[in-house]
């Protein structure tokens, strides 16, 4: 886990308040809202990594893209360095594009196969009119060194590289504009296990050197715990728990967080046998028709009558927030 104390007193870089992203779905004559992101609030400090975990389809990637305004928010606020950027036009957002970047999940589809590595990395600089032609060339060489690639790689094409090398190119491109904040959307899930740790270590090294803030999206809680200062847990478009990474990992409070952790594989067979499993039953609700009360009510072993009727308020407990009706003094 990253050292939370390193950034504990730093100022807030990004604040998200009650953010929603709904997609209109048509079924025959009927229109419904798919609630991909539903009233999510969090903040990220300068130099901090906030990890975001949850099952596939829970809204993690949509949240990341909405925060960057790649997709337009339905409601809520996105505040960057104290400025509300939610309603800014494409033209007004242009200066903020230099400050915010993204590392995509699939390094095979996120690179233009017709461009050389040099052209790929230079493209954002050219769009934003940064540097002279000579300075861009120098910047390309600097970034290739930063991500662990050779200078002679600059004239090659993406098809000539392995998955891990392509992701290094993606990272170099994301760094081309000297961003302050990067959304890492499952940046290692498409890579071999042997390569994943290398990319994680590279991201940590870059953060230490450049003081970049990350929103790190993944479904592997142990991997997120390794790189994050804090962790947020999403279920069905809702944030259900958020707090310091080691506390979330070692002492989860929300029943869904406990279930996620219990599903993590343990290499040691003896330890695995001692591990308490939390098996989820019931049906996964659809984001087109979420439950009236708690979003997790259909699968929670602790569900009470009020859970079916009332969406729980946030509780502040020992430095973290949890959205649940349980009395955590007793459980």
C-alpha positions as CSV (number, residue, x, y, z in Angstrom):
1,X,0.0,0.0,0.0
2,X,1.2,3.5,-0.8
3,X,2.0,5.7,2.3
4,X,-1.2,7.6,3.0
5,X,0.7,10.1,5.3
6,X,2.7,11.3,2.2
7,X,-0.4,13.0,0.9
8,X,-2.6,13.3,4.0
9,X,-2.0,17.0,4.4
10,X,-1.9,17.9,0.7
11,X,-4.5,20.1,-0.9
12,X,-7.4,18.7,-2.9
13,X,-6.8,18.5,-6.7
14,X,-10.2,17.0,-7.8
15,X,-13.5,17.0,-6.0
16,X,-16.5,15.1,-7.4
17,X,-19.9,15.9,-5.9
18,X,-23.1,13.8,-6.4
19,X,-21.9,12.8,-9.9
20,X,-24.4,11.0,-12.1
21,X,-24.2,9.6,-15.6
22,X,-27.4,8.0,-17.0
23,X,-27.8,6.6,-20.4
24,X,-31.2,6.6,-22.0
25,X,-32.2,3.1,-23.2
26,X,-35.2,2.5,-25.4
27,X,-37.2,-0.7,-25.1
28,X,-40.0,-0.6,-27.7
29,X,-41.9,2.5,-26.9
30,X,-40.6,2.8,-23.4
31,X,-37.5,4.9,-22.4
32,X,-35.5,4.0,-19.3
33,X,-32.4,5.5,-17.7
34,X,-29.5,3.2,-17.2
35,X,-27.9,4.5,-14.0
36,X,-24.2,3.8,-14.8
37,X,-22.9,6.3,-12.2
38,X,-25.4,7.3,-9.4
39,X,-24.7,10.2,-7.0
40,X,-21.0,9.5,-6.5
41,X,-18.8,11.8,-4.4
42,X,-15.1,11.7,-3.6
43,X,-12.0,13.8,-3.6
44,X,-8.4,13.2,-4.8
45,X,-5.5,15.1,-3.3
46,X,-2.3,16.2,-5.1
47,X,0.1,13.3,-5.4
48,X,-2.5,10.7,-4.3
49,X,-3.8,7.5,-5.8
50,X,-7.4,6.7,-5.3
51,X,-8.1,3.1,-6.2
52,X,-11.6,2.2,-7.5
53,X,-12.7,-1.4,-7.4
54,X,-15.9,-3.4,-8.1
55,X,-17.3,-6.1,-10.4
56,X,-17.4,-5.7,-14.2
57,X,-20.3,-3.5,-15.2
58,X,-20.5,-1.6,-11.9
59,X,-19.7,1.8,-13.5
60,X,-16.0,2.2,-12.8
61,X,-14.8,3.0,-16.3
62,X,-17.9,5.2,-17.0
63,X,-17.0,7.2,-13.8
64,X,-13.4,7.7,-15.0
65,X,-14.5,8.9,-18.4
66,X,-17.2,11.2,-16.9
67,X,-14.7,12.7,-14.5
68,X,-12.5,13.6,-17.5
69,X,-15.6,14.8,-19.4
70,X,-15.0,12.3,-22.2
71,X,-18.7,11.6,-21.6
72,X,-21.0,14.4,-20.5
73,X,-22.3,14.1,-16.9
74,X,-26.0,13.9,-16.3
75,X,-25.8,15.9,-13.1
76,X,-23.5,16.7,-10.2
77,X,-20.2,18.6,-10.1
78,X,-16.6,18.1,-11.1
79,X,-14.3,20.6,-9.4
80,X,-10.7,20.7,-10.5
81,X,-8.3,22.9,-8.5
82,X,-11.2,24.8,-7.1
83,X,-12.9,25.5,-10.5
84,X,-16.2,23.9,-11.4
85,X,-15.6,22.4,-14.8
86,X,-18.8,20.5,-15.1
87,X,-20.6,22.9,-17.5
88,X,-17.5,24.0,-19.5
89,X,-17.8,23.8,-23.3
90,X,-15.3,21.8,-25.4
91,X,-13.4,25.0,-26.1
92,X,-13.4,26.0,-22.4
93,X,-12.1,22.5,-21.5
94,X,-9.2,22.7,-23.9
95,X,-6.7,24.2,-21.3
96,X,-7.7,21.5,-18.8
97,X,-6.9,18.7,-21.3
98,X,-3.2,19.4,-20.7
99,X,-3.7,18.8,-17.0
100,X,-5.7,15.6,-17.3
101,X,-4.8,12.4,-19.0
102,X,-5.9,8.8,-19.4
103,X,-4.3,5.4,-19.7
104,X,-6.6,2.9,-21.4
105,X,-7.2,-0.7,-20.6
106,X,-6.2,-2.2,-24.0
107,X,-2.8,-1.2,-25.3
108,X,-3.6,-3.1,-28.6
109,X,-6.6,-1.0,-29.6
110,X,-5.6,2.4,-28.1
111,X,-2.6,3.0,-30.4
112,X,-3.0,4.1,-34.0
113,X,-1.3,1.3,-36.0
114,X,-0.5,3.7,-38.9
115,X,1.7,6.0,-36.7
116,X,5.2,5.5,-35.4
117,X,5.9,5.6,-31.7
118,X,7.4,9.1,-32.2
119,X,4.3,10.4,-34.0
120,X,2.0,8.8,-31.3
121,X,3.8,10.6,-28.5
122,X,4.1,13.9,-30.3
123,X,0.5,14.1,-31.4
124,X,-0.9,15.6,-28.1
125,X,1.9,18.2,-28.1
126,X,1.2,19.2,-31.6
127,X,-2.6,19.5,-30.9
128,X,-1.8,21.8,-27.9
129,X,0.9,23.7,-29.7
130,X,3.5,22.8,-27.1
131,X,7.2,23.2,-27.8
132,X,9.1,23.6,-31.1
133,X,9.7,20.7,-33.5
134,X,13.1,20.1,-32.0
135,X,11.9,20.3,-28.5
136,X,9.2,17.7,-29.3
137,X,11.8,15.3,-30.6
138,X,13.8,15.8,-27.3
139,X,10.6,15.3,-25.3
140,X,9.9,12.0,-27.1
141,X,13.4,10.8,-26.3
142,X,13.0,11.8,-22.6
143,X,9.6,10.1,-22.3
144,X,10.9,6.9,-23.9
145,X,13.6,6.8,-21.3
146,X,11.1,7.5,-18.6
147,X,8.9,4.5,-19.5
148,X,11.9,2.1,-20.0
149,X,12.0,2.0,-23.8
150,X,15.0,2.5,-26.1
151,X,15.6,5.6,-28.3
152,X,15.6,3.5,-31.5
153,X,12.0,2.4,-30.7
154,X,10.7,5.8,-31.8
155,X,10.6,4.9,-35.5
156,X,8.8,1.6,-35.0
157,X,5.1,0.9,-35.2
158,X,2.8,-0.5,-32.5
159,X,2.6,-3.9,-34.2
160,X,6.3,-4.5,-33.5
161,X,5.9,-4.4,-29.8
162,X,4.6,-6.7,-27.0
163,X,1.6,-5.9,-24.9
164,X,3.8,-4.6,-22.0
165,X,5.8,-2.4,-24.4
166,X,2.7,-1.0,-26.0
167,X,1.3,-0.1,-22.6
168,X,4.6,1.8,-21.9
169,X,4.0,3.7,-25.1
170,X,0.5,4.5,-23.9
171,X,1.9,5.8,-20.7
172,X,4.5,7.9,-22.5
173,X,1.7,9.5,-24.6
174,X,-0.3,10.2,-21.4
175,X,2.7,12.0,-20.0
176,X,3.4,14.1,-23.1
177,X,1.5,17.1,-21.8
178,X,2.9,17.0,-18.3
179,X,-0.5,16.2,-16.7
180,X,-1.3,16.6,-13.0
181,X,-4.0,13.9,-13.0
182,X,-4.4,10.6,-14.8
183,X,-7.2,8.2,-14.9
184,X,-5.8,4.7,-15.2
185,X,-8.6,2.5,-16.6
186,X,-7.6,-1.1,-15.8
187,X,-4.1,-0.5,-17.2
188,X,-2.8,-4.0,-16.5
189,X,-5.8,-6.3,-17.0
190,X,-4.9,-7.0,-20.6
191,X,-1.3,-7.9,-19.8
192,X,0.5,-11.1,-18.8
193,X,0.8,-11.5,-15.1
194,X,4.6,-11.4,-15.4
195,X,4.3,-7.9,-16.9
196,X,1.7,-6.5,-14.6
197,X,4.1,-5.8,-11.7
198,X,6.5,-4.0,-14.0
199,X,3.8,-1.6,-15.2
200,X,2.6,-1.1,-11.6
201,X,6.1,-0.3,-10.5
202,X,6.6,2.1,-13.4
203,X,3.4,4.0,-12.5
204,X,4.5,4.3,-8.9
205,X,7.9,5.6,-10.0
206,X,6.4,8.2,-12.3
207,X,4.1,9.3,-9.5
208,X,7.0,9.7,-7.1
209,X,9.0,11.7,-9.6
210,X,6.2,13.9,-11.0
211,X,3.7,14.1,-8.1
212,X,0.9,13.0,-10.4
213,X,-2.5,12.1,-8.9
214,X,-4.1,8.9,-10.2
215,X,-7.6,7.5,-10.2
216,X,-6.7,3.8,-10.6
217,X,-9.5,1.6,-11.8
218,X,-9.3,-2.2,-11.4
219,X,-11.3,-5.2,-10.3
220,X,-8.3,-6.8,-8.5
221,X,-8.5,-5.5,-4.9
222,X,-5.0,-6.8,-3.9
223,X,-3.4,-5.0,-6.8
224,X,-5.3,-1.8,-6.1
225,X,-4.3,-2.0,-2.4
226,X,-0.6,-2.2,-3.5
227,X,-0.7,1.1,-5.4
228,X,-3.4,3.1,-3.7
229,X,-3.4,5.6,-0.8
230,X,-7.2,5.2,-0.5
231,X,-9.7,2.8,-2.0
232,X,-13.3,3.4,-3.1
233,X,-15.6,0.4,-3.7
234,X,-18.4,0.6,-6.3
235,X,-21.5,-1.5,-6.7
236,X,-24.2,-1.0,-9.3
237,X,-23.1,2.6,-10.1
238,X,-22.9,3.6,-6.4
239,X,-19.9,4.2,-4.2
240,X,-20.5,2.0,-1.0
241,X,-17.3,2.4,0.9
242,X,-14.2,4.6,0.8
243,X,-11.2,5.0,3.1
244,X,-7.4,4.4,3.6
245,X,-6.3,1.4,1.6
246,X,-4.9,-0.7,4.4
247,X,-8.0,-0.3,6.5
248,X,-10.3,-1.2,3.6
249,X,-8.2,-4.2,2.8
250,X,-7.6,-5.5,6.3
251,X,-10.9,-4.5,7.9
252,X,-13.7,-4.1,5.3
253,X,-17.0,-2.8,6.7
254,X,-19.6,-2.9,3.9
255,X,-20.9,-6.5,3.2
256,X,-20.1,-6.1,-0.5
257,X,-16.4,-5.1,0.3
258,X,-16.2,-8.2,2.5
259,X,-17.5,-10.4,-0.4
260,X,-15.0,-8.9,-2.8
261,X,-12.1,-9.6,-0.5
262,X,-13.2,-13.1,0.3
263,X,-13.1,-13.8,-3.5
264,X,-9.5,-12.9,-3.7
265,X,-7.3,-16.0,-4.4
266,X,-4.7,-16.9,-1.7
267,X,-1.5,-18.7,-3.0
268,X,-0.9,-20.5,0.3
269,X,-3.3,-23.5,0.5
270,X,-3.2,-23.6,4.4
271,X,-4.1,-19.9,4.6
272,X,-6.8,-20.4,1.9
273,X,-8.4,-23.1,4.0
274,X,-8.6,-20.9,7.0
275,X,-10.1,-18.0,5.1
276,X,-13.7,-17.2,5.7
277,X,-15.7,-17.1,2.5
278,X,-18.6,-14.8,1.9
279,X,-20.8,-16.3,-0.8
280,X,-23.2,-13.9,-2.5
281,X,-26.7,-15.1,-3.2
282,X,-29.6,-13.6,-4.9
283,X,-29.9,-11.8,-8.2
284,X,-27.7,-8.9,-9.4
285,X,-30.0,-6.0,-10.0
286,X,-30.1,-4.2,-13.3
287,X,-28.9,-0.6,-13.5
288,X,-32.0,-0.1,-15.6
289,X,-34.1,-1.0,-12.6
290,X,-32.1,-0.7,-9.4
291,X,-33.6,-1.5,-6.0
292,X,-35.7,1.2,-4.3
293,X,-33.5,1.1,-1.1
294,X,-29.9,-0.1,-0.8
295,X,-28.4,-1.0,-4.2
296,X,-26.9,-4.2,-2.6
297,X,-30.1,-5.4,-0.9
298,X,-30.9,-8.2,-3.3
299,X,-27.5,-10.0,-2.5
300,X,-26.8,-9.0,1.1
301,X,-26.9,-11.6,3.9
302,X,-27.6,-8.8,6.4
303,X,-30.5,-7.2,4.6
304,X,-33.3,-5.8,6.8
305,X,-36.7,-4.4,5.9
306,X,-35.4,-0.9,6.0
307,X,-32.7,-1.8,3.4
308,X,-35.5,-2.5,0.9
309,X,-37.1,0.9,1.5
310,X,-34.2,3.4,2.4
311,X,-31.0,4.0,0.6
312,X,-28.5,4.3,3.5
313,X,-26.9,7.6,4.5
314,X,-23.1,7.8,4.6
315,X,-21.6,7.0,8.0
316,X,-18.2,8.5,9.0
317,X,-16.3,5.7,10.9
318,X,-12.7,5.8,11.9
319,X,-11.4,7.8,8.9
320,X,-13.6,6.2,6.3
321,X,-17.1,6.5,4.9
322,X,-19.5,3.6,4.4
323,X,-23.0,3.5,3.0
324,X,-24.9,0.8,5.0
325,X,-27.7,0.5,7.6
326,X,-25.7,-1.9,9.8
327,X,-24.6,-0.8,13.2
328,X,-20.8,-1.1,12.9
329,X,-20.3,-0.8,16.6
330,X,-21.9,-4.2,16.9
331,X,-20.8,-5.9,13.7
